[in-house]
Amino acid sequence: MSKSVIPPTPGRKDYTEDALYRIQAEKNAEPIFHRDDPFILFGEWMADARNLEVNDSNAMALATVDPSGDPDVRMVLLKSFDERGFVFYTNNESEKGKQLYHNQTAALCFHWKSLRRQVRVRGSAVPVSEAESDAYFHSRAIGSQIGAAASDQSRPLESREFLESRIRDLEHQHKDETVIPRPPHWGGWRVIPDSIEFWRDRPFRLHDRMLFSGKDGAWQKSRLFP
């Protein structure tokens, strides 16, 4: 089998004539060490992402560890955040759910290509309350509720037709309802950070990196080499 070789990159694309780049360059000229609370800074960056990122500004890579110690990663959606941490929802019988119950540590990565920014989070993961899971589940469209109830996430599926048949059965069962019972295996997780690192693109790969470390609001911040 012939080997595919990726040629050396001659240099990064020159974005300087791009209007969006010029707007973002002006933002990136502002200091990023003016915030002592990482959640305040994250909120500002997320607001920018909602305005400028084309798709799924709340998308994040979630990394977990399986019982063998091997890493696993996938994209999920951030649904809320505050000073307690970052919340997402999943089927807890999925691979990520089982991995989180086995080893309650996680890492997150947000990458906003349009803004040329990245945020990395590392910390512990804990289930959110039943009330929080109920409230979010019932805020979803009825089709999403049925989809969550129908899917045995991560497990083998004999055919697409089997899944669609299960969905039709649930749609008929709940045809006159706007909410359905939340499946007991479906719920939220909160990643409580030990560290949050902010990265932004700068010319010639001399990027800005700011690391917040600590717990319970006692944050220390430091600049890192690019």
TORBALO-182780 format. One line per field, with one value per atom (N, C-alpha, C): residue in one letter; chain; y, x, z. Coordinates in Angstrom, 3 decimals, decimal comma. Example, Ala and Ser with C-alpha at 12.3 -4.5 7.8 and 13.67 -1.06 7.14 Angstrom:
% residues 2
res: A; A; A; S; S; S
chain: A; A; A; A; A; A
c2: -5,690; -4,500; -3,300; -2,250; -1,060; 0,030
c1: 13,190; 12,300; 13,200; 12,850; 13,670; 12,900
c3: 7,800; 7,800; 7,800; 7,080; 7,140; 7,870
This chain:
% residues 226
res: M; M; M; S; S; S; K; K; K; S; S; S; V; V; V; I; I; I; P; P; P; P; P; P; T; T; T; P; P; P; G; G; G; R; R; R; K; K; K; D; D; D; Y; Y; Y; T; T; T; E; E; E; D; D; D; A; A; A; L; L; L; Y; Y; Y; R; R; R; I; I; I; Q; Q; Q; A; A; A; E; E; E; K; K; K; N; N; N; A; A; A; E; E; E; P; P; P; I; I; I; F; F; F; H; H; H; R; R; R; D; D; D; D; D; D; P; P; P; F; F; F; I; I; I; L; L; L; F; F; F; G; G; G; E; E; E; W; W; W; M; M; M; A; A; A; D; D; D; A; A; A; R; R; R; N; N; N; L; L; L; E; E; E; V; V; V; N; N; N; D; D; D; S; S; S; N; N; N; A; A; A; M; M; M; A; A; A; L; L; L; A; A; A; T; T; T; V; V; V; D; D; D; P; P; P; S; S; S; G; G; G; D; D; D; P; P; P; D; D; D; V; V; V; R; R; R; M; M; M; V; V; V; L; L; L; L; L; L; K; K; K; S; S; S; F; F; F; D; D; D; E; E; E; R; R; R; G; G; G; F; F; F; V; V; V; F; F; F; Y; Y; Y; T; T; T; N; N; N; N; N; N; E; E; E; S; S; S; E; E; E; K; K; K; G; G; G; K; K; K; Q; Q; Q; L; L; L; Y; Y; Y; H; H; H; N; N; N; Q; Q; Q; T; T; T; A; A; A; A; A; A; L; L; L; C; C; C; F; F; F; H; H; H; W; W; W; K; K; K; S; S; S; L; L; L; R; R; R; R; R; R; Q; Q; Q; V; V; V; R; R; R; V; V; V; R; R; R; G; G; G; S; S; S; A; A; A; V; V; V; P; P; P; V; V; V; S; S; S; E; E; E; A; A; A; E; E; E; S; S; S; D; D; D; A; A; A; Y; Y; Y; F; F; F; H; H; H; S; S; S; R; R; R; A; A; A; I; I; I; G; G; G; S; S; S; Q; Q; Q; I; I; I; G; G; G; A; A; A; A; A; A; A; A; A; S; S; S; D; D; D; Q; Q; Q; S; S; S; R; R; R; P; P; P; L; L; L; E; E; E; S; S; S; R; R; R; E; E; E; F; F; F; L; L; L; E; E; E; S; S; S; R; R; R; I; I; I; R; R; R; D; D; D; L; L; L; E; E; E; H; H; H; Q; Q; Q; H; H; H; K; K; K; D; D; D; E; E; E; T; T; T; V; V; V; I; I; I; P; P; P; R; R; R; P; P; P; P; P; P; H; H; H; W; W; W; G; G; G; G; G; G; W; W; W; R; R; R; V; V; V; I; I; I; P; P; P; D; D; D; S; S; S; I; I; I; E; E; E; F; F; F; W; W; W; R; R; R; D; D; D; R; R; R; P; P; P; F; F; F; R; R; R; L; L; L; H; H; H; D; D; D; R; R; R; M; M; M; L; L; L; F; F; F; S; S; S; G; G; G; K; K; K; D; D; D; G; G; G; A; A; A; W; W; W; Q; Q; Q; K; K; K; S; S; S; R; R; R; L; L; L; F; F; F; P; P; P
chain: A; A; A; A; A; A; A; A; A; A; A; A; A; A; A; A; A; A; A; A; A; A; A; A; A; A; A; A; A; A; A; A; A; A; A; A; A; A; A; A; A; A; A; A; A; A; A; A; A; A; A; A; A; A; A; A; A; A; A; A; A; A; A; A; A; A; A; A; A; A; A; A; A; A; A; A; A; A; A; A; A; A; A; A; A; A; A; A; A; A; A; A; A; A; A; A; A; A; A; A; A; A; A; A; A; A; A; A; A; A; A; A; A; A; A; A; A; A; A; A; A; A; A; A; A; A; A; A; A; A; A; A; A; A; A; A; A; A; A; A; A; A; A; A; A; A; A; A; A; A; A; A; A; A; A; A; A; A; A; A; A; A; A; A; A; A; A; A; A; A; A; A; A; A; A; A; A; A; A; A; A; A; A; A; A; A; A; A; A; A; A; A; A; A; A; A; A; A; A; A; A; A; A; A; A; A; A; A; A; A; A; A; A; A; A; A; A; A; A; A; A; A; A; A; A; A; A; A; A; A; A; A; A; A; A; A; A; A; A; A; A; A; A; A; A; A; A; A; A; A; A; A; A; A; A; A; A; A; A; A; A; A; A; A; A; A; A; A; A; A; A; A; A; A; A; A; A; A; A; A; A; A; A; A; A; A; A; A; A; A; A; A; A; A; A; A; A; A; A; A; A; A; A; A; A; A; A; A; A; A; A; A; A; A; A; A; A; A; A; A; A; A; A; A; A; A; A; A; A; A; A; A; A; A; A; A; A; A; A; A; A; A; A; A; A; A; A; A; A; A; A; A; A; A; A; A; A; A; A; A; A; A; A; A; A; A; A; A; A; A; A; A; A; A; A; A; A; A; A; A; A; A; A; A; A; A; A; A; A; A; A; A; A; A; A; A; A; A; A; A; A; A; A; A; A; A; A; A; A; A; A; A; A; A; A; A; A; A; A; A; A; A; A; A; A; A; A; A; A; A; A; A; A; A; A; A; A; A; A; A; A; A; A; A; A; A; A; A; A; A; A; A; A; A; A; A; A; A; A; A; A; A; A; A; A; A; A; A; A; A; A; A; A; A; A; A; A; A; A; A; A; A; A; A; A; A; A; A; A; A; A; A; A; A; A; A; A; A; A; A; A; A; A; A; A; A; A; A; A; A; A; A; A; A; A; A; A; A; A; A; A; A; A; A; A; A; A; A; A; A; A; A; A; A; A; A; A; A; A; A; A; A; A; A; A; A; A; A; A; A; A; A; A; A; A; A; A; A; A; A; A; A; A; A; A; A; A; A; A; A; A; A; A; A; A; A; A; A; A; A; A; A; A; A; A; A; A; A; A; A; A; A; A; A; A; A; A; A; A; A; A; A; A; A; A; A; A; A; A; A; A; A; A; A; A; A; A; A; A; A; A; A; A; A; A; A; A; A; A; A; A; A; A; A; A; A; A; A; A; A; A; A; A; A; A; A; A; A; A; A; A; A; A; A; A; A; A; A; A; A; A; A; A; A; A; A; A; A; A; A; A; A; A; A; A; A; A; A
c2: -1,187; 0,000; 1,242; 2,167; 3,394; 4,281; 5,037; 5,903; 7,314; 7,905; 9,290; 10,192; 11,142; 12,066; 13,453; 14,061; 15,434; 16,358; 17,161; 18,031; 19,094; 19,579; 20,649; 21,866; 22,488; 23,691; 24,862; 25,500; 26,594; 27,804; 27,923; 29,077; 29,178; 29,848; 29,964; 30,907; 30,675; 31,540; 32,970; 33,916; 35,328; 35,792; 35,964; 36,363; 37,879; 38,618; 40,039; 40,852; 40,323; 41,053; 40,666; 39,716; 39,246; 40,175; 40,611; 41,583; 41,033; 39,764; 39,167; 39,093; 38,767; 38,698; 40,063; 41,117; 42,453; 42,822; 42,475; 42,744; 41,980; 40,687; 39,875; 40,300; 40,737; 41,204; 42,393; 43,263; 44,405; 43,931; 42,936; 42,381; 41,725; 41,011; 40,290; 41,201; 42,460; 43,414; 43,859; 43,583; 43,953; 43,006; 43,495; 42,605; 41,530; 40,332; 39,254; 38,947; 39,696; 39,455; 40,410; 41,096; 42,082; 41,450; 40,153; 39,456; 38,539; 38,581; 37,673; 36,456; 36,455; 35,349; 34,688; 33,420; 32,778; 32,634; 32,532; 32,375; 33,663; 34,802; 36,072; 36,166; 35,818; 35,856; 34,855; 33,637; 32,643; 33,154; 33,808; 34,347; 35,377; 36,204; 37,194; 36,512; 35,489; 34,780; 33,999; 33,405; 32,678; 33,630; 34,828; 35,807; 36,173; 36,354; 36,612; 35,431; 34,218; 33,027; 32,935; 33,260; 33,210; 34,166; 35,283; 36,286; 35,979; 35,313; 35,192; 33,764; 32,772; 31,402; 30,903; 30,287; 29,936; 28,819; 27,767; 26,595; 26,214; 25,970; 25,373; 26,035; 27,274; 27,988; 27,314; 26,484; 25,794; 24,376; 24,015; 22,681; 22,585; 21,437; 21,232; 19,766; 19,529; 18,168; 17,744; 16,574; 16,005; 14,785; 14,819; 13,694; 12,998; 11,649; 10,829; 9,688; 8,846; 7,723; 6,458; 5,391; 4,139; 3,305; 2,196; 1,405; 0,884; 0,800; 0,355; 1,491; 2,699; 3,851; 4,495; 4,028; 4,604; 5,832; 6,885; 8,089; 7,905; 8,678; 8,666; 10,117; 10,514; 11,905; 11,952; 12,920; 13,127; 14,555; 15,010; 16,349; 16,276; 17,198; 17,347; 18,840; 19,184; 20,582; 21,066; 22,193; 22,850; 23,421; 23,115; 23,587; 24,692; 24,783; 25,896; 25,942; 27,091; 27,216; 28,341; 28,202; 29,249; 28,975; 29,634; 29,472; 28,057; 27,217; 25,826; 24,933; 25,308; 24,477; 24,506; 23,522; 23,448; 22,211; 22,383; 21,317; 20,830; 19,514; 18,880; 17,705; 17,147; 16,058; 14,879; 13,684; 12,489; 11,308; 10,233; 8,936; 8,309; 8,063; 7,561; 6,077; 5,417; 4,051; 4,015; 5,199; 5,294; 5,059; 4,982; 4,791; 5,943; 7,179; 8,295; 8,306; 7,927; 7,872; 6,842; 5,658; 4,602; 5,002; 5,645; 6,079; 7,133; 8,047; 9,090; 8,512; 7,523; 6,895; 6,129; 5,546; 4,771; 5,676; 6,772; 7,687; 9,105; 9,753; 11,037; 12,191; 12,083; 13,189; 13,417; 14,642; 14,960; 16,174; 16,313; 17,505; 17,979; 19,292; 19,909; 20,776; 20,930; 21,854; 22,549; 23,865; 24,696; 25,271; 25,166; 25,758; 26,558; 27,871; 28,749; 29,228; 28,544; 28,817; 30,244; 30,706; 32,038; 33,124; 32,863; 33,834; 33,602; 32,413; 32,018; 32,032; 31,360; 31,241; 29,802; 29,453; 28,113; 28,228; 27,385; 27,278; 25,805; 25,466; 24,094; 24,056; 23,018; 22,852; 21,451; 21,341; 20,032; 20,050; 18,913; 18,867; 17,598; 17,646; 16,501; 16,651; 15,522; 15,513; 14,895; 15,571; 15,075; 15,185; 14,247; 14,352; 15,598; 16,243; 17,343; 16,760; 17,605; 17,131; 16,584; 15,731; 15,205; 16,342; 17,380; 18,507; 19,232; 19,401; 20,049; 19,218; 17,910; 17,043; 17,053; 17,014; 17,061; 18,372; 19,484; 20,784; 20,909; 20,473; 20,593; 19,621; 18,377; 17,388; 17,883; 18,456; 18,884; 20,229; 20,883; 22,108; 21,790; 20,541; 20,145; 19,915; 19,979; 19,650; 18,213; 17,950; 16,618; 15,566; 15,930; 14,984; 14,611; 15,585; 15,301; 14,443; 14,668; 13,831; 12,382; 12,217; 10,867; 10,224; 10,988; 10,449; 9,949; 10,719; 10,307; 9,037; 8,924; 7,728; 6,507; 6,727; 5,607; 5,032; 5,843; 5,427; 4,712; 3,538; 2,839; 3,265; 4,468; 5,122; 4,290; 4,223; 3,547; 2,036; 1,459; 0,010; -0,410; -1,643; -2,075; -1,910; -1,474; -1,264; -2,158; -3,032; -4,020; -3,380; -2,255; -1,569; -0,202; 0,705; 2,017; 1,863; 0,883; 0,659; 0,305; -0,441; -0,805; 0,447; 1,372; 2,616; 3,440; 3,564; 4,356; 3,755; 2,418; 1,754; 2,063; 2,040; 2,367; 3,812; 4,719; 6,113; 6,262; 5,589; 5,658; 5,150; 4,081; 3,545; 4,572; 5,234; 6,232; 7,456; 7,846; 8,981; 8,674; 7,451; 7,064; 7,023; 6,500; 6,381; 7,752; 8,741; 10,074; 11,130; 10,732; 11,630; 12,847; 12,758; 13,881; 14,619; 14,374; 14,952; 15,906; 16,914; 17,847; 17,534; 16,720; 16,238; 14,762; 14,035; 12,624; 12,422; 11,335; 11,120; 11,031; 11,686; 11,591; 10,181; 9,531; 8,201; 8,263; 7,312; 7,380; 7,351; 6,829; 6,745; 7,983; 8,978; 10,184; 11,355; 12,063; 13,170; 14,009; 14,952; 15,911; 15,668; 16,203; 16,180; 17,595; 17,893; 19,188; 18,951; 19,552; 19,484; 20,660; 20,321; 21,324; 21,535; 22,688; 22,830; 22,986; 22,343; 22,631; 23,626; 23,638; 24,580; 24,954; 26,196; 26,704; 27,506; 27,106; 27,805; 28,490; 29,765; 30,555; 30,750; 30,517; 30,644; 31,508; 32,404; 33,155; 33,276; 33,255; 33,304; 34,670; 34,650; 35,870; 35,597; 36,626; 36,411; 35,599; 34,833; 34,061; 33,026; 32,557; 31,524; 31,975; 33,259; 33,785; 34,048; 32,959; 33,055; 33,484; 33,986; 34,296; 33,094; 32,715; 31,643; 32,104; 31,988; 32,384; 31,222; 30,800; 29,651; 30,106; 29,695; 29,857; 28,506; 28,471; 27,237; 27,487; 26,467; 26,613; 25,948; 26,216; 25,660; 26,638; 26,460; 27,211; 28,719; 29,179; 30,606; 31,206; 30,429; 30,939; 30,686; 31,532; 31,306; 32,027; 31,345; 31,960; 31,935; 33,017; 33,053; 33,297; 32,711; 32,842; 32,765; 33,469; 33,418; 32,240; 31,567; 30,443; 30,794; 30,196; 30,320; 29,771; 30,299; 29,787; 28,290
c1: 0,848; 0,000; 0,888; 0,602; 1,390; 1,059; 2,032; 1,864; 1,541; 0,506; 0,174; 0,991; 1,635; 2,474; 1,879; 1,685; 1,189; 2,381; 2,377; 3,529; 3,656; 4,875; 5,058; 4,221; 3,669; 2,878; 3,812; 3,698; 4,617; 4,403; 3,250; 2,953; 1,462; 1,037; -0,383; -1,038; -2,301; -3,054; -3,012; -2,872; -2,877; -4,320; -4,795; -6,185; -6,348; -5,275; -5,315; -6,246; -6,591; -7,505; -8,964; -9,176; -10,518; -11,172; -12,407; -13,064; -13,284; -13,729; -13,962; -12,667; -11,567; -10,285; -9,901; -10,130; -9,763; -10,572; -11,864; -12,705; -12,177; -11,859; -11,390; -10,002; -9,163; -7,833; -7,913; -8,891; -9,078; -9,467; -10,355; -10,723; -9,518; -8,729; -7,595; -6,433; -6,529; -5,511; -5,760; -6,970; -7,305; -6,614; -6,255; -5,625; -6,596; -6,088; -6,945; -6,660; -5,779; -5,481; -6,242; -7,224; -7,937; -9,009; -9,293; -10,293; -9,601; -10,072; -9,542; -10,436; -11,612; -12,566; -12,696; -12,295; -12,352; -13,760; -14,764; -16,126; -16,652; -16,225; -16,597; -15,980; -14,684; -14,021; -14,641; -14,951; -15,571; -16,920; -17,678; -18,965; -18,818; -17,782; -17,533; -17,160; -16,300; -15,888; -17,057; -17,894; -19,050; -20,034; -20,197; -21,073; -20,539; -19,220; -18,625; -18,855; -18,720; -18,900; -20,336; -21,305; -22,702; -22,937; -22,228; -22,417; -21,651; -20,499; -19,607; -19,360; -19,486; -19,217; -20,383; -20,071; -21,117; -22,010; -21,409; -22,186; -21,873; -22,931; -22,804; -21,713; -21,942; -20,961; -20,743; -21,699; -21,578; -21,040; -20,526; -19,942; -18,615; -18,367; -17,108; -16,712; -15,411; -14,900; -14,863; -15,400; -15,405; -14,501; -13,470; -12,551; -12,781; -12,845; -13,013; -11,999; -11,998; -11,068; -11,872; -11,572; -12,301; -11,653; -12,277; -11,732; -10,319; -9,884; -8,517; -7,508; -8,001; -7,111; -6,893; -7,618; -7,479; -8,381; -7,892; -8,714; -9,781; -10,843; -11,930; -12,396; -12,801; -13,208; -14,320; -15,234; -16,333; -16,856; -17,640; -18,223; -19,587; -19,813; -21,106; -21,432; -22,599; -23,015; -23,088; -22,463; -22,586; -23,994; -24,684; -26,049; -26,185; -25,258; -25,264; -23,908; -23,606; -22,400; -22,606; -21,952; -21,894; -20,654; -20,536; -19,331; -19,160; -20,200; -20,091; -19,458; -19,533; -18,952; -19,732; -19,425; -19,940; -20,826; -22,056; -23,057; -23,391; -23,436; -23,936; -24,813; -25,561; -26,499; -26,232; -26,537; -26,271; -27,074; -27,062; -27,561; -26,462; -26,741; -25,711; -25,395; -26,136; -25,791; -24,927; -24,595; -23,677; -22,251; -21,317; -19,926; -19,430; -19,742; -19,247; -19,893; -21,183; -21,828; -21,183; -20,927; -20,288; -18,867; -18,156; -16,800; -16,789; -17,741; -17,797; -18,133; -19,015; -19,314; -18,110; -17,318; -16,158; -15,024; -14,804; -13,700; -14,212; -14,559; -15,245; -14,259; -13,484; -12,644; -12,934; -12,760; -13,071; -12,263; -12,143; -11,538; -12,444; -12,492; -13,297; -12,402; -12,781; -12,072; -13,089; -13,129; -13,908; -12,943; -13,292; -12,459; -13,360; -13,186; -13,977; -13,095; -13,192; -12,318; -12,503; -13,767; -14,019; -13,399; -13,315; -12,740; -11,254; -10,764; -9,383; -9,078; -9,952; -9,827; -10,096; -9,567; -9,762; -9,790; -10,617; -10,643; -10,563; -9,659; -9,527; -9,855; -10,581; -11,035; -10,659; -10,133; -9,871; -10,433; -11,035; -11,564; -12,329; -13,136; -13,951; -15,352; -16,034; -17,383; -18,344; -19,455; -20,463; -21,836; -22,747; -24,099; -24,810; -25,596; -26,425; -27,622; -28,389; -29,539; -30,627; -31,487; -32,624; -33,500; -33,672; -34,513; -33,926; -32,599; -31,970; -32,142; -31,964; -32,120; -33,554; -34,518; -35,930; -36,234; -35,770; -36,083; -35,522; -34,278; -33,712; -34,384; -34,611; -35,214; -36,555; -37,364; -38,698; -38,700; -37,542; -37,442; -37,158; -36,809; -36,470; -37,735; -37,579; -38,689; -39,135; -40,424; -40,953; -40,229; -39,827; -39,089; -37,751; -37,089; -35,814; -36,016; -37,115; -37,413; -37,643; -38,417; -38,693; -37,412; -36,589; -35,331; -34,443; -34,379; -33,566; -34,107; -35,439; -36,042; -35,875; -35,825; -35,773; -34,382; -33,347; -31,991; -31,292; -30,768; -29,859; -28,434; -28,110; -26,913; -25,650; -24,863; -23,556; -23,656; -24,852; -24,965; -25,277; -24,999; -25,217; -26,683; -26,873; -28,208; -28,337; -29,368; -29,486; -29,824; -30,565; -30,890; -31,475; -31,400; -32,031; -33,546; -34,096; -35,546; -36,006; -35,179; -35,548; -35,675; -34,704; -34,768; -35,986; -36,235; -37,372; -38,697; -38,771; -39,980; -40,199; -39,120; -39,227; -39,694; -39,186; -39,599; -41,080; -41,532; -42,950; -43,830; -43,428; -44,205; -44,311; -43,196; -43,218; -44,027; -43,936; -44,737; -46,229; -46,620; -48,029; -48,420; -47,543; -47,835; -48,018; -47,253; -47,287; -47,851; -48,740; -49,207; -49,959; -50,543; -51,310; -50,551; -49,259; -48,476; -47,415; -47,072; -45,992; -44,714; -44,817; -43,634; -43,832; -42,739; -42,793; -41,886; -42,046; -41,183; -39,713; -38,851; -37,420; -36,948; -36,260; -35,724; -34,773; -34,839; -34,000; -32,505; -32,126; -30,709; -30,210; -31,052; -30,686; -30,549; -29,434; -29,255; -28,040; -27,773; -26,708; -25,478; -24,365; -23,098; -22,542; -21,936; -21,276; -19,780; -18,995; -17,540; -17,092; -16,540; -16,079; -14,585; -14,202; -12,818; -11,792; -10,644; -9,433; -8,567; -8,733; -7,973; -8,783; -8,619; -9,246; -8,177; -7,897; -6,869; -7,503; -7,190; -7,670; -6,521; -6,826; -5,833; -6,417; -5,600; -6,043; -4,903; -5,280; -4,324; -3,645; -2,342; -1,582; -0,625; -0,137; 0,717; 1,972; 2,414; 3,656; 3,646; 2,440; 2,255; 2,730; 2,831; 3,174; 1,880; 1,153; -0,195; -0,209; -1,370; -1,581; -2,206; -1,656; -2,229; -2,286; -3,467; -3,672; -4,294; -3,661; -4,111; -4,638; -5,882; -6,454; -6,383; -5,838; -5,751; -6,337; -7,021; -7,553; -8,897; -9,535; -10,846; -11,627; -12,955; -13,848; -13,640; -13,385; -13,272; -11,932; -11,008; -9,676; -8,759; -8,840; -8,132; -6,797; -5,803; -4,514; -4,340; -3,839; -3,682; -2,234; -1,835; -0,455; -0,413; 0,543; 0,738; 1,651; 1,338; 2,136; 2,823; 3,989; 4,613; 3,650; 3,727; 2,840; 3,068
c3: 0,000; 0,000; 0,000; -0,906; -0,951; 0,233; 0,668; 1,833; 1,377; 1,964; 1,669; 2,572; 1,981; 2,729; 2,641; 3,798; 3,831; 3,623; 2,573; 2,323; 3,396; 3,610; 4,596; 4,236; 5,249; 5,026; 4,759; 3,594; 3,283; 4,168; 4,737; 5,588; 5,778; 6,827; 7,090; 6,090; 5,832; 4,937; 5,447; 4,513; 4,885; 4,969; 6,196; 6,414; 6,501; 6,368; 6,715; 5,828; 4,638; 3,765; 4,011; 4,895; 5,196; 6,217; 5,928; 6,797; 8,195; 8,283; 9,595; 10,380; 9,674; 10,371; 10,937; 10,167; 10,652; 11,891; 11,862; 13,043; 14,246; 14,024; 15,133; 15,573; 14,653; 15,022; 15,957; 15,723; 16,619; 18,014; 18,078; 19,384; 20,050; 19,272; 19,827; 20,200; 19,804; 20,240; 21,678; 22,181; 23,551; 24,532; 25,700; 26,686; 27,153; 27,420; 27,921; 29,384; 29,998; 31,408; 32,323; 31,774; 32,580; 33,454; 33,263; 34,074; 35,072; 36,317; 37,331; 37,544; 36,921; 37,037; 35,673; 35,541; 34,220; 33,676; 34,559; 34,073; 33,447; 33,967; 33,345; 31,958; 31,851; 30,554; 29,595; 30,083; 29,223; 28,709; 29,570; 29,150; 28,042; 28,130; 27,081; 25,774; 25,864; 24,648; 24,053; 24,887; 24,373; 23,690; 24,235; 23,593; 22,210; 22,088; 20,779; 19,837; 20,372; 19,539; 19,029; 19,856; 19,414; 18,247; 18,247; 17,206; 15,924; 16,028; 14,886; 14,412; 15,298; 14,881; 14,030; 12,890; 11,925; 12,451; 13,016; 13,439; 14,885; 15,661; 16,994; 17,837; 18,198; 19,025; 20,368; 20,808; 22,096; 21,964; 20,782; 20,599; 21,324; 21,947; 22,669; 22,572; 22,510; 22,576; 24,038; 24,317; 25,665; 25,687; 26,506; 26,637; 27,970; 27,915; 29,110; 29,038; 30,065; 30,139; 30,379; 29,609; 29,801; 30,916; 31,317; 32,429; 32,198; 30,938; 30,649; 30,712; 30,933; 30,971; 29,624; 28,590; 27,263; 27,127; 26,464; 26,304; 25,243; 25,357; 24,394; 24,247; 23,052; 22,847; 21,818; 21,996; 21,067; 21,254; 20,284; 20,372; 21,066; 21,992; 22,651; 22,680; 23,210; 23,266; 24,712; 24,979; 26,271; 26,387; 27,483; 27,649; 28,686; 29,613; 30,565; 31,253; 31,844; 32,656; 33,650; 34,773; 35,789; 36,622; 37,758; 38,562; 39,110; 38,999; 39,440; 38,387; 37,115; 36,082; 34,782; 33,910; 32,543; 32,416; 31,914; 31,946; 30,534; 30,367; 29,151; 29,573; 28,596; 28,880; 27,958; 28,478; 27,695; 28,217; 27,445; 27,887; 28,744; 29,997; 30,908; 30,709; 29,819; 29,446; 28,180; 27,654; 26,524; 27,011; 26,070; 26,469; 27,335; 26,961; 27,768; 29,141; 29,217; 30,518; 31,422; 30,888; 31,685; 32,079; 31,168; 31,482; 32,580; 32,538; 33,569; 34,933; 34,975; 36,263; 36,795; 35,898; 36,328; 36,782; 36,060; 36,360; 36,162; 37,250; 37,162; 36,962; 35,898; 35,445; 33,974; 33,517; 32,132; 31,698; 30,388; 29,793; 28,672; 28,496; 27,450; 26,581; 25,319; 24,438; 23,538; 23,622; 22,705; 21,672; 20,394; 19,345; 18,419; 18,437; 17,591; 16,452; 15,319; 14,182; 13,673; 13,611; 13,081; 13,958; 15,258; 16,183; 16,410; 15,956; 16,195; 17,693; 18,419; 19,871; 20,293; 21,445; 22,014; 23,530; 24,156; 25,617; 25,975; 26,900; 27,388; 28,878; 29,274; 30,658; 31,124; 32,337; 32,944; 34,359; 34,768; 36,118; 36,398; 37,442; 37,830; 37,241; 37,076; 36,511; 37,522; 37,774; 38,715; 38,065; 38,365; 37,817; 38,355; 37,504; 37,977; 38,724; 39,360; 40,137; 39,220; 39,793; 39,036; 38,531; 39,354; 38,959; 37,754; 37,735; 36,588; 35,329; 35,454; 34,285; 33,781; 34,699; 34,295; 33,564; 34,137; 33,554; 32,151; 31,957; 30,614; 29,645; 30,086; 29,195; 28,682; 29,560; 29,155; 28,448; 28,385; 27,582; 26,119; 25,823; 24,457; 23,628; 22,324; 21,434; 21,680; 21,482; 21,753; 20,909; 19,694; 18,858; 19,469; 20,111; 20,763; 22,009; 22,737; 23,889; 23,455; 22,383; 21,887; 21,377; 20,694; 20,201; 21,324; 22,419; 23,555; 24,194; 24,257; 24,847; 23,950; 22,634; 21,690; 21,519; 21,770; 21,425; 22,571; 22,285; 23,199; 22,824; 23,128; 22,596; 22,782; 21,729; 21,671; 21,503; 21,645; 21,521; 20,083; 19,712; 18,328; 17,912; 16,667; 16,094; 14,874; 14,882; 13,803; 12,476; 12,481; 11,239; 11,560; 10,600; 10,754; 10,892; 10,179; 10,225; 11,639; 12,393; 13,761; 14,623; 14,487; 15,254; 14,862; 13,562; 13,111; 13,561; 13,621; 14,107; 15,583; 16,354; 17,774; 17,968; 17,151; 17,242; 16,903; 15,857; 15,500; 16,632; 17,297; 18,409; 19,541; 19,845; 20,913; 20,506; 19,233; 18,765; 18,896; 18,560; 18,704; 20,175; 21,017; 22,445; 23,097; 22,619; 23,233; 22,292; 21,385; 20,329; 20,867; 22,024; 22,564; 23,671; 23,793; 24,879; 24,341; 25,147; 24,793; 25,552; 26,589; 27,302; 27,592; 27,691; 28,059; 29,262; 29,998; 31,166; 30,743; 31,500; 31,222; 31,526; 30,591; 30,881; 32,072; 32,980; 34,186; 33,894; 32,723; 32,388; 31,649; 31,475; 30,719; 31,690; 31,625; 32,566; 32,240; 33,136; 32,900; 33,752; 33,261; 33,983; 34,057; 35,172; 35,355; 35,508; 34,621; 34,731; 35,601; 36,763; 37,728; 37,486; 36,988; 36,520; 37,634; 37,423; 38,188; 37,434; 36,107; 35,286; 34,064; 33,628; 32,403; 31,670; 30,450; 29,661; 28,450; 28,284; 27,157; 26,166; 24,895; 23,820; 22,729; 22,177; 21,011; 20,013; 18,756; 17,658; 17,590; 17,389; 17,119; 15,961; 15,279; 14,108; 14,429; 13,415; 13,475; 14,603; 14,946; 15,977; 17,367; 17,562; 18,889; 19,647; 19,895; 20,418; 21,892; 22,317; 23,729; 24,418; 25,570; 26,378; 27,829; 28,419; 29,800; 30,559; 31,623; 32,411; 33,765; 34,068; 35,400; 36,099; 37,294; 38,076; 39,454; 39,992; 41,336; 41,486; 42,630; 42,920; 43,783; 43,740; 44,620; 44,506; 43,296; 43,064; 43,409; 43,970; 44,315; 43,126; 42,129; 40,878; 40,848; 40,333; 40,034; 38,526; 37,971; 36,522; 36,161; 35,028; 34,586; 33,075; 32,491; 31,043; 30,714; 29,612; 29,153; 27,826; 27,593; 26,276; 25,216; 23,988; 22,920; 22,690
